[in-house]
Amino acid sequence: MRIYFYKIKYTDSIMSQIEKDVLWGKKKEAIVFPLLQSKFPDVSQTEDQFDCFDFRDDVNKIDFELKSRNMIKGKFDTIFFGWNKLLEGRARRESGYSKRTIYLFRFQNRADKRKHVIYFWEDDMEIPLDKMPFQYCGNFKRGEEAQKLVNLPQLWLKPFKELVYEATESGVENNNNRL
């Protein structure tokens, strides 16, 4: 499957900031997808733009969410993502629909800002919701109201190369040595 993105020149009157952000996010998904697929060969992009997660491995029951940031990792001590995504990931795990929930974070490369680096955090559900760090805030430039966000310490993030593929009982071989 090939995904193409075309340069689009737009004005604020044609495309809202939210639409611009969605397009930017889709471009980043297209960049990260082949890297993710190199470790998880059964992963696919979710088709619905409003799906809570960007990628899914149905064979191994793994959900992936990509958060792209236009900053260098470590610029701030924490990084935000939607509390709703944490809740949905845990609900899917508790129902048996998913076995793993992995949040991917794409940052600018420190040496070359045109390039990127990827880190991840896997929610193993060991931290109870009442102990999970959070904050109420929003993108006020877009006119959003404050919403509850996970305020994840960046010290919890691991480099993408450490992300391990774990096969399910389906007999798929373990490919820990990929990438």
Secondary structure as the mmCIF struct_conf table of DSSP 4:
data_model
#
loop_
_struct_conf.conf_type_id
_struct_conf.id
_struct_conf.beg_label_comp_id
_struct_conf.beg_label_asym_id
_struct_conf.beg_label_seq_id
_struct_conf.end_label_comp_id
_struct_conf.end_label_asym_id
_struct_conf.end_label_seq_id
TURN_TY1_P TURN_TY1_P1 ASP A 12 ILE A 14
BEND BEND1 MET A 15 MET A 15
HELX_RH_AL_P HELX_RH_AL_P1 GLN A 17 LYS A 39
TURN_TY1_P TURN_TY1_P2 PRO A 41 ASP A 42
STRN STRN1 VAL A 43 GLN A 45
BEND BEND2 GLU A 47 GLU A 47
TURN_TY1_P TURN_TY1_P3 GLN A 49 PHE A 50
BEND BEND3 ASP A 51 CYS A 52
BEND BEND4 ASP A 54 ASP A 54
STRN STRN2 PHE A 55 ASP A 57
TURN_TY1_P TURN_TY1_P4 ASP A 58 LYS A 61
STRN STRN3 ILE A 62 ILE A 72
TURN_TY1_P TURN_TY1_P5 LYS A 73 GLY A 74
BEND BEND5 LYS A 75 ASP A 77
STRN STRN4 THR A 78 GLY A 82
HELX_RH_AL_P HELX_RH_AL_P2 TRP A 83 SER A 95
TURN_TY1_P TURN_TY1_P6 GLY A 96 GLY A 96
BEND BEND6 TYR A 97 TYR A 97
BEND BEND7 LYS A 99 LYS A 99
STRN STRN5 ARG A 100 GLN A 108
BEND BEND8 ARG A 110 ALA A 111
TURN_TY1_P TURN_TY1_P7 LYS A 113 ARG A 114
BEND BEND9 LYS A 115 LYS A 115
STRN STRN6 HIS A 116 GLU A 122
BEND BEND10 MET A 125 MET A 125
BEND BEND11 ILE A 127 ILE A 127
HELX_RH_3T_P HELX_RH_3T_P1 LEU A 129 LYS A 131
BEND BEND12 MET A 132 MET A 132
STRN STRN7 PHE A 134 CYS A 137
HELX_RH_3T_P HELX_RH_3T_P2 PHE A 140 ARG A 142
TURN_TY1_P TURN_TY1_P8 GLY A 143 GLY A 143
HELX_LH_PP_P HELX_LH_PP_P1 GLU A 144 ALA A 146
STRN STRN8 GLN A 147 PRO A 153
HELX_RH_3T_P HELX_RH_3T_P3 GLN A 154 TRP A 156
STRN STRN9 LYS A 158 PRO A 159
HELX_RH_3T_P HELX_RH_3T_P4 PHE A 160 GLU A 162
TURN_TY1_P TURN_TY1_P9 GLU A 169 SER A 170
HELX_LH_PP_P HELX_LH_PP_P2 VAL A 172 ASN A 174
TURN_TY1_P TURN_TY1_P10 ASN A 176 ASN A 177
#
